């Protein structure tokens, strides 16, 4: 009785179940050796901090393989800062992921990736609380400093034609990087040249990924030329 109700009432779940079966028959054989190695331990290259939004799929748009990314996802890709005592001012989950990725897995790069049409950024920009969402509304406080920066921008400083909540999303990437730097383990490794932090932004409508270009002081589309510039810069730091 329960099983029949579960299947008829949760039709979208059937897509996931069929996907698992397809994975077993079509994909898993090609990855069998990869997963056999991963079963012995993981050594990801990057801590990837992204939004929980179902439209943001880092492994897809970065064409990465299992084991490449240690992924931290939450609403609005936000990182609660540390207080003066070095302890996160909010939930410990984000702090645990940061500590483990750096001290346990020794990743050398952190990517903070925002995206267009983010529900969290819309809510912050419209300054509205969502009824019956107490935890969601409370969580948004970690994006209020980004909102303050947006309100302080001159109109000509905003990317032309970009909706304000998307501008806020890009500013939020910088604010969350600033929050990351409040963690001593992050700050010490950055200052020692052992850790790099990158700001990315995903445009859902066009499936384009942008990277913060420090020289241009703007997000730039990661096309062939920009990718070459970024990789050359990475090579110069490693040499």
C-alpha positions in Angstrom: 0.0 0.0 0.0 2.7 2.5 1.0 4.9 1.6 -2.0 2.1 2.1 -4.5 1.2 5.5 -2.9 4.8 6.6 -3.0 5.2 5.9 -6.7 2.0 7.4 -7.8 2.3 10.5 -5.7 6.0 11.2 -6.5 6.1 10.9 -10.3 9.3 13.0 -10.7 11.1 10.4 -8.6 10.5 7.9 -11.4 12.9 10.0 -13.6 15.6 9.7 -11.0 15.1 5.9 -10.6 15.2 5.5 -14.4 18.3 7.6 -14.4 20.0 5.3 -11.9 19.2 2.3 -14.1 20.5 4.0 -17.2 23.7 4.9 -15.2 24.2 1.2 -14.3 23.8 0.1 -17.8 25.4 2.9 -19.9 27.7 5.1 -17.8 28.9 3.0 -14.8 31.0 0.6 -16.9 33.1 3.5 -18.2 33.6 4.8 -14.7 34.1 1.5 -12.9 37.9 1.9 -12.6 37.5 5.6 -11.6 35.1 4.8 -8.7 37.3 1.8 -7.7 40.2 4.2 -7.1 37.9 6.8 -5.4 36.7 4.2 -3.0 40.2 4.2 -1.5 40.1 8.0 -0.9 39.5 11.3 -2.4 41.9 14.0 -3.5 39.9 16.8 -5.1 41.5 19.8 -6.7 39.1 22.5 -5.7 36.6 23.5 -3.0 33.6 24.6 -5.1 31.1 26.8 -3.2 27.9 27.1 -5.1 24.2 27.8 -4.6 21.7 25.0 -4.0 19.7 26.1 -7.0 18.9 23.0 -9.1 19.8 24.9 -12.3 23.5 25.3 -11.2 25.4 22.1 -11.9 29.1 22.6 -11.4 30.2 19.2 -12.7 28.3 19.8 -15.9 29.4 23.3 -16.9 33.0 22.7 -15.7 33.1 19.3 -17.4 34.7 17.8 -14.3 34.9 14.1 -13.3 34.0 12.4 -10.0 36.6 13.2 -7.4 37.6 16.6 -9.0 35.4 18.9 -6.9 34.7 19.1 -3.1 31.4 20.8 -3.3 29.7 23.0 -0.7 26.2 24.1 -1.7 23.7 26.3 0.2 21.1 28.9 -0.5 22.9 31.9 -2.1 26.4 30.4 -2.0 27.1 32.1 1.3 29.7 31.7 3.9 29.0 32.9 7.4 32.1 34.8 8.6 34.1 34.0 11.6 33.9 36.0 14.7 36.9 37.5 16.6 37.3 34.1 18.4 37.8 32.3 15.1 34.5 30.5 15.3 31.7 30.7 12.6 29.0 33.1 13.6 26.3 30.8 12.2 25.8 27.2 11.2 29.0 25.0 11.5 28.4 23.1 8.3 30.2 25.7 6.0 33.0 26.0 8.5 33.4 22.3 8.7 33.6 22.0 4.9 36.2 24.7 4.7 38.4 23.2 7.4 38.1 19.7 6.0 38.8 20.7 2.4 41.9 22.6 3.4 43.3 20.7 6.4 42.1 17.2 5.5 42.2 17.3 1.7 44.7 20.1 1.1 43.0 21.7 -1.8 44.9 24.5 -3.4 42.0 26.5 -4.9 38.6 27.7 -3.7 35.9 28.8 -6.2 32.9 30.9 -5.0 30.3 30.7 -7.8 27.2 32.9 -7.9 24.6 32.8 -10.6 21.8 34.7 -12.3 18.2 34.7 -11.2 19.1 33.6 -7.7 16.1 33.4 -5.4 18.1 34.4 -2.4 19.5 37.5 -4.1 15.9 38.4 -5.3 14.6 38.2 -1.8 17.5 40.3 -0.4 17.1 42.9 -3.2 13.4 43.2 -2.7 13.9 43.4 1.1 11.1 41.0 1.7 10.7 38.1 4.1 9.0 35.0 2.8 6.1 33.9 5.0 6.6 30.7 7.0 10.3 30.5 6.0 12.0 31.5 9.2 15.3 29.7 8.6 15.5 31.0 5.0 14.8 34.6 6.1 17.4 34.4 8.9 20.0 32.9 6.5 19.8 35.9 4.2 21.5 38.1 6.7 24.8 36.8 5.4 24.1 38.6 2.1 23.1 42.0 3.6 26.6 43.4 3.3 26.4 42.7 -0.4 23.1 44.6 -0.6 24.7 47.6 1.2 27.5 47.6 -1.3 24.9 47.5 -4.2 23.0 50.5 -2.7 26.3 52.4 -2.5 27.2 51.9 -6.2 26.8 54.7 -8.7 24.5 53.8 -11.6 27.3 54.0 -14.1 29.3 51.4 -12.1 26.7 48.7 -12.7 27.1 46.5 -15.7 24.9 47.9 -18.5 21.6 46.2 -19.0 22.0 43.8 -16.0 19.1 43.4 -13.6 19.8 44.8 -10.1 19.4 41.4 -8.4 22.0 39.9 -10.8 24.4 42.8 -10.0 23.8 41.9 -6.4 24.6 38.3 -7.1 28.0 39.3 -8.5 28.7 41.6 -5.6 27.7 38.8 -3.3 30.5 36.6 -4.7 33.0 39.2 -3.5 31.4 39.5 -0.1 31.5 35.8 0.4 35.2 35.7 -0.5 35.7 38.4 2.1 33.8 36.2 4.6 36.1 33.3 3.6 39.1 35.4 4.5 37.9 35.8 8.0 38.8 32.1 8.6 42.4 31.9 9.9 43.2 28.7 7.9 42.1 30.4 4.7 43.9 33.7 5.4 47.1 32.1 6.4 47.2 29.9 3.3 46.4 32.7 1.0 49.1 34.9 2.5 51.6 32.0 2.2 50.8 31.6 -1.4 49.4 28.1 -0.8 45.8 28.8 -1.6 44.1 30.7 -4.5 40.5 32.0 -4.3 38.5 32.6 -7.4 35.2 34.3 -8.1 32.9 32.8 -10.7 29.4 33.7 -11.9 27.1 31.5 -13.9 24.6 33.0 -16.4 21.8 30.5 -16.5 20.0 31.8 -19.6 23.1 31.5 -21.8 24.9 28.7 -19.9 27.9 30.9 -19.7 30.5 31.0 -16.9 32.3 34.3 -16.0 35.4 34.7 -13.9 36.4 37.8 -11.9 39.2 39.6 -13.8 41.3 41.5 -11.3 43.0 43.7 -13.9 39.7 44.7 -15.5 37.8 44.9 -12.2 34.9 43.0 -13.9 33.6 39.6 -14.5 34.7 38.3 -17.9 33.3 35.5 -19.9 35.5 32.4 -19.8 35.9 32.0 -23.6 39.1 30.7 -25.3 41.0 33.9 -24.8 40.0 34.4 -21.1 40.7 30.8 -20.3 44.2 31.1 -21.8 44.8 34.3 -19.7 43.7 32.6 -16.5 45.8 29.5 -17.2 48.8 31.6 -18.0 48.4 33.4 -14.7 48.1 30.1 -12.8 51.3 28.8 -14.5 53.1 32.0 -13.5 52.1 31.5 -9.9 53.2 27.9 -9.9 56.6 28.6 -11.4 
